[in-house]
Amino acid sequence: MGRIANEPHWHFIKGQKLLHFPLITGEKIKKGPETIMHEETHIINIPENNVPAEVLNKGIVLYVQGRLQTKMSLDENLVKHYRTEIVATNVEIIDPALVTAPWANQ
């Protein structure tokens, strides 16, 4: 579950139309005697046939289920870079008022 960080946009990968956007998630981590909030950004790709009927915009809170997909690319110095994405199979819009996490209402 997380909040859409930027406006979603369509792109094509190997001929498949995907809705693409970053999703911010958060978790509480125990560091010594205190608990801190840690945020991460995950890249989400939703195949066209799995996109919910509702409009997805920046700031909307989503529950996403899917599979992980890791891609490798080489930069100009031939250094390998890896990127893990979530290919969504189920997406549900969540009312942010029902979420107590700090990232949900930003």
Helices and strands as residue ranges (DSSP letters): E 2-4, E 9-13, E 16-31, E 34-47, G 48-50, E 61-74, E 80-94, G 96-98, G 102-105
